[in-house]
């Protein structure tokens, strides 16, 4: 019984200074979500978040600091956060494949993200890959510009 009490005390001591409480507004629809929910087609979104989570964490000083950078970062709909709003993303599908494949399932996401900055603007490869994943919208913190088969919406 003493060992259980010591363990619980240790967990609370660690967790009290580590975890914080997010305001409920963290889970409200963002402007990106409102825009995407107006489209009734069957599609997926691709989030090109880069280092946005690390940047938010650094700018806020961790979970105990100013949470405004986390609130701003929600607009990018990072993988897994889109599930809260019922917006499908191929990133979730790949990450659920397990650890039995030769290549890491997230490698494909890294490859498509890399293409945004490196593909020739007239090369239809990127649009073809996104089309194969049924991606209609790409959410990015930067203007990715006009690319063959893609156009800027908002």
C-alpha positions as CSV (number, residue, x, y, z in Angstrom):
1,X,0.0,0.0,0.0
2,X,2.9,2.3,0.8
3,X,4.4,1.7,-2.7
4,X,1.1,2.6,-4.4
5,X,0.8,5.8,-2.3
6,X,4.4,6.8,-3.2
7,X,3.7,6.1,-6.9
8,X,0.6,8.2,-6.9
9,X,2.3,11.0,-5.1
10,X,5.2,10.9,-7.6
11,X,2.8,11.0,-10.6
12,X,0.9,14.0,-9.2
13,X,4.1,15.8,-8.4
14,X,5.4,15.3,-11.9
15,X,2.1,16.0,-13.6
16,X,1.2,19.1,-11.8
17,X,4.0,21.1,-13.3
18,X,3.9,19.4,-16.7
19,X,0.2,19.4,-17.7
20,X,-2.0,22.4,-18.2
21,X,-5.7,22.9,-19.0
22,X,-6.5,24.1,-22.5
23,X,-9.4,26.5,-22.8
24,X,-12.6,24.9,-24.3
25,X,-12.2,27.3,-27.2
26,X,-9.2,25.2,-28.3
27,X,-11.8,22.8,-29.7
28,X,-14.0,25.3,-31.5
29,X,-14.1,25.3,-35.3
30,X,-11.3,27.3,-36.8
31,X,-11.7,29.4,-39.9
32,X,-10.1,26.6,-41.9
33,X,-12.6,24.1,-40.5
34,X,-15.5,26.4,-41.3
35,X,-14.3,26.8,-44.9
36,X,-13.8,23.0,-45.4
37,X,-17.1,22.0,-43.8
38,X,-19.0,24.2,-46.4
39,X,-17.8,21.7,-49.1
40,X,-20.1,18.7,-49.1
41,X,-18.0,16.6,-51.5
42,X,-16.2,13.4,-50.4
43,X,-12.5,14.4,-50.1
44,X,-9.5,14.4,-47.8
45,X,-7.3,17.2,-46.7
46,X,-3.5,17.3,-46.6
47,X,-1.8,19.3,-43.8
48,X,1.7,20.6,-44.5
49,X,2.6,21.7,-41.0
50,X,6.4,21.5,-41.1
51,X,7.7,22.5,-37.7
52,X,4.5,24.4,-36.6
53,X,4.0,22.3,-33.4
54,X,7.7,22.8,-32.4
55,X,7.4,26.5,-33.2
56,X,4.2,26.9,-31.2
57,X,5.8,25.1,-28.2
58,X,8.9,27.3,-28.4
59,X,7.0,30.5,-28.8
60,X,4.7,29.7,-25.9
61,X,7.5,28.5,-23.6
62,X,5.9,25.1,-23.2
63,X,2.5,24.1,-21.9
64,X,2.7,26.4,-18.8
65,X,3.3,29.6,-20.8
66,X,1.2,31.7,-23.1
67,X,-1.1,29.3,-25.1
68,X,-1.8,31.7,-28.0
69,X,0.7,30.1,-30.4
70,X,-1.1,26.8,-29.9
71,X,-4.4,28.4,-30.6
72,X,-3.0,29.9,-33.9
73,X,-1.4,26.6,-34.9
74,X,-4.9,24.9,-34.9
75,X,-5.7,26.6,-38.2
76,X,-3.2,24.2,-39.9
77,X,-5.2,21.1,-38.9
78,X,-2.2,19.0,-38.1
79,X,-2.6,15.3,-38.5
80,X,-4.8,13.8,-35.8
81,X,-6.3,17.2,-34.9
82,X,-8.4,17.0,-38.1
83,X,-10.2,14.0,-36.6
84,X,-11.9,16.2,-34.0
85,X,-13.6,18.0,-36.8
86,X,-14.4,14.9,-38.8
87,X,-12.2,16.0,-41.7
88,X,-10.4,13.0,-43.2
89,X,-6.7,13.0,-44.0
90,X,-4.6,10.4,-45.7
91,X,-2.0,10.9,-43.0
92,X,-4.1,9.1,-40.5
93,X,-4.6,6.1,-42.9
94,X,-0.9,5.7,-43.3
95,X,-0.1,5.9,-39.7
96,X,-2.6,3.2,-38.8
97,X,-0.9,0.6,-41.1
98,X,1.3,-0.7,-38.2
99,X,4.9,-1.4,-37.9
100,X,5.1,-4.5,-40.2
101,X,6.0,-2.7,-43.4
102,X,9.5,-2.3,-44.7
103,X,9.2,1.4,-45.0
104,X,7.8,3.8,-42.4
105,X,4.3,4.7,-43.4
106,X,4.9,8.4,-42.6
107,X,7.7,8.4,-45.3
108,X,5.0,8.9,-48.0
109,X,3.7,12.0,-46.2
110,X,7.3,13.4,-45.9
111,X,7.8,12.7,-49.6
112,X,4.6,14.6,-50.7
113,X,5.4,17.5,-48.3
114,X,8.9,17.8,-49.8
115,X,7.4,17.9,-53.3
116,X,5.5,21.1,-52.5
117,X,8.8,23.1,-52.3
118,X,10.7,21.2,-55.0
119,X,8.4,20.3,-57.8
120,X,8.5,22.2,-61.2
121,X,5.3,24.3,-61.3
122,X,4.2,22.7,-64.6
123,X,4.9,19.1,-63.4
124,X,1.6,17.3,-62.8
125,X,3.2,14.7,-60.5
126,X,2.2,16.4,-57.2
127,X,-1.4,16.8,-58.3
128,X,-1.5,13.2,-59.5
129,X,-0.3,11.9,-56.1
130,X,-2.8,14.1,-54.2
131,X,-5.5,12.9,-56.6
132,X,-4.6,9.3,-55.9
133,X,-5.1,10.1,-52.2
134,X,-8.4,11.9,-52.9
135,X,-6.9,15.1,-51.5
136,X,-8.9,18.2,-52.5
137,X,-7.5,20.8,-50.1
138,X,-4.0,21.4,-48.9
139,X,-3.6,23.4,-45.7
140,X,-0.2,25.1,-45.3
141,X,1.3,27.9,-43.2
142,X,3.0,29.3,-46.3
143,X,1.6,30.2,-49.8
144,X,2.6,27.1,-51.8
145,X,1.7,28.9,-55.0
146,X,0.1,27.7,-58.2
147,X,1.2,24.3,-59.3
148,X,0.1,22.2,-62.2
149,X,-3.4,20.9,-61.3
150,X,-3.6,22.9,-58.1
151,X,-5.0,26.4,-57.5
152,X,-5.1,28.7,-54.6
153,X,-8.5,28.7,-52.9
154,X,-8.0,30.8,-49.8
